[in-house]
């Protein structure tokens, strides 16, 4: 599905399982469909997760599913290219 008509009909997955890199705890979370989540606090160990270099959000870095904008367009509003960098 590379044309815009095909991608427009795709419904992104909105639940992702975040795995904490510090303690390994897994948390199922609902992702926002129109925004990036830059900070996530692990409820098991208290670590505050931030996106890895090159990723737009914690779901793209630590989630089982990338954020909805990335699922739909292959990039997100948080991308360096989208920000003009």
C-alpha positions as CSV (number, residue, x, y, z in Angstrom):
1,X,0.0,0.0,0.0
2,X,2.0,2.9,-1.2
3,X,-0.6,5.2,-2.7
4,X,-2.4,7.8,-0.6
5,X,-5.9,6.2,-1.3
6,X,-4.7,2.9,0.1
7,X,-3.1,4.4,3.2
8,X,-6.1,6.6,3.9
9,X,-8.3,3.5,4.3
10,X,-5.9,1.9,6.8
11,X,-6.9,2.1,10.5
12,X,-3.8,2.4,12.7
13,X,-3.4,0.2,15.8
14,X,-3.8,2.4,18.9
15,X,-2.6,0.1,21.6
16,X,1.1,-0.7,22.1
17,X,3.0,-2.5,24.8
18,X,5.9,-0.4,26.1
19,X,8.8,-2.4,27.5
20,X,10.9,-0.5,30.1
21,X,14.6,-0.8,29.1
22,X,15.7,-0.4,32.8
23,X,13.6,-3.1,34.5
24,X,11.9,-5.0,31.7
25,X,8.4,-4.3,32.9
26,X,5.7,-4.3,30.1
27,X,2.8,-1.9,30.1
28,X,-0.1,-1.9,27.6
29,X,-0.9,1.7,26.7
30,X,-3.4,3.5,24.4
31,X,-1.5,5.8,22.0
32,X,-2.7,9.2,21.0
33,X,-3.6,9.3,17.3
34,X,-2.6,12.9,16.7
35,X,0.3,13.6,19.0
36,X,3.7,12.3,20.1
37,X,4.3,11.1,23.7
38,X,7.8,12.3,24.6
39,X,7.9,11.2,28.2
40,X,6.7,8.0,29.8
41,X,7.2,7.0,33.5
42,X,7.5,3.3,34.2
43,X,5.1,2.4,36.9
44,X,7.2,-0.5,38.0
45,X,10.6,1.2,38.6
46,X,9.9,4.9,38.1
47,X,12.3,5.4,35.1
48,X,11.3,8.2,32.8
49,X,11.6,7.1,29.2
50,X,12.3,9.5,26.4
51,X,12.6,8.7,22.7
52,X,15.8,7.2,21.3
53,X,17.7,9.4,18.8
54,X,15.9,9.4,15.5
55,X,12.5,8.3,17.0
56,X,9.6,10.7,17.4
57,X,8.1,9.2,20.6
58,X,8.4,6.6,23.3
59,X,6.1,4.2,21.4
60,X,8.5,4.2,18.4
61,X,11.4,3.5,20.7
62,X,10.0,1.1,23.3
63,X,6.6,0.0,22.1
64,X,5.5,-3.2,20.3
65,X,3.8,-1.0,17.7
66,X,5.0,2.4,16.4
67,X,2.7,5.5,16.9
68,X,-0.3,6.0,14.6
69,X,1.3,8.8,12.5
70,X,4.3,6.6,11.7
71,X,2.0,3.6,11.0
72,X,0.0,5.7,8.5
73,X,2.6,7.9,6.9
74,X,6.0,6.3,7.7
75,X,7.0,9.5,9.6
76,X,5.6,11.7,12.4
77,X,5.3,15.3,13.2
78,X,8.2,14.8,15.6
79,X,10.6,13.8,12.7
80,X,13.6,16.0,12.2
81,X,12.6,16.3,8.5
82,X,9.1,17.5,9.5
83,X,10.6,20.0,11.9
84,X,12.9,21.4,9.2
85,X,16.2,20.0,10.7
